C-alpha cells in the first residue's frame, strides 16, 4: 500500500498504547500470509533481545533490540509504522512456519490485505 490503511494504523495504535496484546491479525505482505497476535513494539523488542541473548552465536545482537526503545524516542506520539507479531506463522499450504510461532515485524505500508483474527491450519 502506498498509503497505510487508517484502520490498520488504528489497530496498531491501540496495541501500542497497551490497551491489548490479545489482538489476532492476519496480513498479506509480498504474497506471504502471516497470521498471529500483535504485541507492542517495546514488548516485541524485549522478547527478541531475550531470545538472542541466549544464543551462543547471536548473543551480541541482543543489545540492538533494546538500545533504541520506542518509549525513549522523540516523536513517539506519531502513528505506528510497523506491526509486531508474536506467536506468528507464515502460512504455506496447510501448515504454518515455524511450527511454534515466530516474531515478525511488518511495515504497515507493505500490507496489501488483512483481516482480524488468525487462521487455523493443520499439518495433517
N, C-alpha and C positions, 0 to 999 in steps of 0.2 A: 504494500500500500504506500502510495506516495505521501498521503496524509493519514496519520494514525487514527483509527476508529475511536470516536469520543466515548462510546460505551466501554470499549476495552480499556481505555485510559482511566475511566471512572472506576472500573473494577479494580484495576491495579492500584489506584489511589486509595481505595478503601482497604485493600490488603496492606499497603504501605503504612497506613495510619494505625495499624494494629487492631482494627476492628474485627478482623477474621483471618485465620490461617487455615480455614477449612474449605476455601473456595476451590472446587474442582473445575478444570477447564481443559478443553481440547482445542488445539490450534493446528492450522496447516501453514507450514513455513517451508518455502522452496520445494514443495511437493511432499515433504515429510509430515506425517501426522504425529503430533506429540500430545500425550494425554497425561494428566497428573494434577497435583494440588499446588496452588500458588503459596509462596511464602514471602514475607517482607524481605527486601534486599539484605538488610543487616543480618537477619537470621540465616539467610541462604549463604552469605559470605562466611559467617562464623562456622557453619556446618562444613562447608567445603574446606576451610582452613583446618578444621579438626581432622578431617579425613586425610588431607595431605600431610599434616604434621606426623601422623602415624606411619607414613611411608618412608622406608629407608632411602628410596631413590628420589622421591618428590618432596620430601620434608622442607627443603629450602624454599619452595614456592608458597608455603602456607602463609607467610607474612604478607604477601602481595594482596591477599583477600581481605585482610583486616587493617592494612596500612591506611587506606583512604575510606574510612567508614562513612556511609551515606549520611548519618546524622551529624557528622562533623564538617560536611562540605558546604561551601557557600552555595546559595541557590537551591537549597534542599526543599524549598517550598514550590519548586517547579514541578510540573506534571512528570510522572514516571516515564521513562523511555524504554524500559525493559520489563519483561515478565520473568519471574524467578520461580522455576518449578522444582519441587522436591517430590520424591516418590513417583517420578515420571517415567514414562516409557515411550519409545518411538514404536509406533505400530507398524509391523511388517507382516503382511498376510494375516494369519490368525494368531500371531504371537506378539508379545511386547518385548522390546530390547531396551535395557537389560532386564533380566527376569526379576531382579529385586528392586528395580526402580532406580532412577538416577537423578542427578542435579543438573538442570538445564537452564541457561539464560538465553532468552529470545528477545530480539528487538521488536517492539510493538509495531514499528513501521513495516516490518517484514512479514507480518501475519496477513495472509491472504483470505483466510476464512477461520471461523471459530464458533464454538458452541459451549454453553455452560454444561458442566458435568464431564465425567470421564467415561471412556468406552471400556466395556468389558471385553475380554478376549479369552481364548482358551488355547492351550497348546496340544489339544487332542486332535 
